[in-house]
Amino acid sequence: MKISFKKVASIAVSTALVTTGLVAAPAIAATKNLTVETVFQLTSTDPARSFEQTGNMINRALYETLLTYKGGDASTQVPGIASKWSVNAGATQFTFTIDSRAKFADGTKITSADVVFSLNRLKNVKGNPSSLMNGITVSAPNASTVVLTTEKATPQVLAIVTSPALGILNSKVVKANGGSDAADANTADKALEFLKTQSAGSGPYVLSSFNLTTEVVLNKNTKYWGAAKAGYDKIIVRNVPVNVQRLNVIKGSSSIAVDLSPDQATNLGNKVNVVTGKASNVFFFYLSQNSTFSPATKFTADAKCIEAVRYGINYKKIVRYAGLGAIQAPGIIPSFFSGALSQKDAIVQDTARAKTAFDACGIKDTPVSIGYWGDGGAVNGLNFGSLAALVEEDLRAIGFKPKLTGAPIAVSLPLYRDNKEEMGLWLWGPDWPDSTNYTESFSPGTKVGLRMGWAAGSDSVITNLQTQASTETNAKKRAALFTEWQKEMNKRSPLIPLVQPAAILVANKSVRGVQDHPIWKVNLSEIK
Amino acid sequence: MKLNLLKSSNKPKNSESIWRQPLAVVGIGIIATWTFLAVFAPWIAPFDPNAQDADKFLSPSSVHWMGTDELNRDIWSRIVYGARISLPYSILLVFLSATLGSIVGAISGYAGGKVDSFLMRVTDIFFAFPGIVLAMAVAAALGPQIRNAVIAITIVAWPVYARLVRGLILNAKQNDYVTASALLGSSSRRTMFVDLRPNLSGPVFVLASLEVGNALLLLSGLSFLGLGAQPPTAEWGAMVSMGAANFDRWWVGLFPGLAILTAVLAFNFIGDALRDALDPRTAKALRD
């Protein structure tokens, strides 16, 4: 057998290449990726304009706030960019000292000017989360100190500053890309598109790419200043339907499934953990009635009609549908927070009372429309359409003629927010982890109050309790006021709390540090 | 009389009786069964299709033949009642789109010139969009409910009829009997309805029968996406959607899926047979 020189040479070269490759391979470190799947509730990654759950989850990893929380806790603030803070006796002045080590991802040191810019920008762009800055003025006596001042006692400021919407941006970078914190920032600020292409924060991750409908990719911030470095080189947050989330996490093609219901979190095999956090029950579904929607019938403004709805609903059936870990929402403030009502205070279905009230309200055969997130919308695995069907059956049983009018979120949410729904089935998650978030959002004349056509001055008792609770600094007295406020709400408000679902996260067993949080759901920065 | 003789000579020859085609008989049998179930649903369905209960996701049993869904509604009862939505609405929207498309096509073909160009460019615009995407956009804009889904699909489906009818009219206009009719002083309306219409009925009917299956799929697709029937209405597409969200409970999506499959298949069998019977030239061309 004759072996040619060419053959010998090619074998030798091939062997050398393969050997070199094998030797060189270990020098290239494998990229450590984390894939998180959720149904996107996302508008942008601009902290001043993002107020949805997925946005909070992503921005919590990109931007840091003055204070924050660890793990699943939402009661004890820990240092963020601020290393120290103090509150005056009247709870009107909050002083924060910026950590001298804090720096942005580009290496720039964080100063009080960045904080002032970020918070004023949040206030003035008049985005959805701008209301967090209502009544708060921010100033900087020196480069490392920031003072937040309020006109009246506002003890919840310490909770508010933990919201990802109050994330601190690199003011020079953002200004250079069209950002503005001026009073006319709602028109002058042009940084939204820039902040979809790259981040300008100090978190353990930086934005790599942003797609509103498919995925958001985060890369490790190699210059992160804090102690808790990023656990992954890359985090991919994907927009995936709930059923596919389940399949992928079982197969191992994703690491965390965010939106499974208790029913879906069973029979998952032995490769995953089911994490039920402290923060379960922090969201609640409710039925709202718009007291100004229907001038012809005035149905939703009629106390008897509202009473008929309130006592006509089979809450136990709804809780059973919501599955293991879910509870009836006894009031508006979830069980996680100060002053929450107990289960013994919850409304109990009373069909006879509901029918009597229905007869007294006199709408008989008038159809009543109920709007909701209709194109398969689900949170915590609970489908809005199925919940609406449950409510529909109960209301029909006492004489109402309900008509379900679900629509895609892009259609239904504006209708609800613009006060154009007769009745609505919606969900509320806290903007900041404090009971005042609820009193300040659901009382007459407030954000949700107005969505229900419940104008300021409609109910002086409830408004007085709201005002007292927001300015009370004594914890016990605050809790009592919150409780009292809810009891009054349960008597006559046009809002009916339905259910607090269990919050469940499903994670691959190789992933550590997964905890459910009421504000940002998953703290991507803590996952290792 | 002469005109009638000429018209009769245009009728298709060698048409095959629909009853001699096994697949057509199977299709008619299936649709007859679904129609029977739909008409007599209140007596056939063992449970109220919207009745909810405490338990959920009961697997198929002697009580619930096809199991129950996440609100513990009996799936068999919902499928039976779902036939009252899926079948008539599919036929209705085919009727609407065939009527609309035929009118547009007839005007376009008969008028010719700028009217023809304009109407065909409009048709081209509708053809340019993927059907389901356009239907989704229209349904979302009008608001999700079954009536609007029918409107959306009608808007998507009419152009194919317009094209067909225009072509048939252009072809038929060349015939001597049409010219003779015009020379005898027939009005445009008479020419259209008396002389040309008989040439259109067969092909349009064949196309419509073939399109019912597609229409049912589109309608179910919109409901699957939440843009069609609203809860708690029992509708096959919406039921499959619930099955997809709970696919480890196989019965929730499988049975309504089979309902869609059998109905679509049956309509296609019937459509094929009608084509063979009424439009043998096309059928022969397809076979060859």
Contacts between the chains, C-beta under 8 A, distances in Angstrom:
chain1	res1	chain2	res2	distance
A	241	B	245	7.6
A	242	B	245	6.2
A	243	B	244	5.7
A	243	B	245	5.0
A	243	B	246	7.1
A	243	B	247	5.8
A	246	B	248	7.9
A	247	B	247	7.8
A	263	B	56	7.7
A	263	B	57	7.3
A	263	B	70	7.5
A	263	B	246	7.3
A	264	B	246	7.3
A	267	B	248	6.5
A	317	B	52	6.8
A	317	B	54	6.8
A	320	B	54	5.5
A	320	B	56	7.8
A	321	B	56	7.0
A	321	B	70	7.1
A	321	B	71	6.6
A	374	B	144	5.5
A	374	B	226	5.2
A	374	B	230	6.9
A	375	B	144	6.9
A	375	B	225	6.1
A	375	B	226	3.3
A	375	B	227	6.4
A	376	B	225	7.3
A	376	B	226	4.8
A	376	B	241	6.4
A	376	B	245	7.3
A	377	B	226	7.8
A	378	B	245	7.4
A	383	B	70	7.5
A	383	B	242	7.8
A	383	B	245	6.9
A	385	B	226	7.0
A	385	B	230	7.6
A	385	B	231	4.4
A	386	B	70	5.9
A	386	B	71	5.9
A	386	B	231	6.9
A	386	B	242	7.8
A	388	B	231	5.7
A	389	B	50	7.4
A	389	B	52	7.5
A	389	B	71	6.2
A	389	B	231	4.1
A	389	B	232	4.0
A	390	B	52	6.5
A	390	B	71	6.7
A	392	B	231	7.2
A	392	B	232	6.0
A	393	B	50	6.5
A	393	B	52	5.7
A	393	B	232	7.0
A	404	B	230	4.9
A	404	B	231	5.5
A	404	B	232	7.4
A	405	B	143	7.0
A	405	B	144	8.0
A	405	B	145	7.5
A	405	B	230	7.0
A	406	B	144	6.1
A	406	B	226	6.7
A	406	B	230	5.7
A	406	B	231	7.1
A	407	B	140	7.6
A	407	B	143	6.0
A	407	B	144	5.5
A	408	B	140	5.6
A	408	B	144	7.4
A	408	B	226	7.1
A	408	B	227	7.5
A	410	B	140	8.0
A	411	B	140	6.5
A	411	B	143	7.3
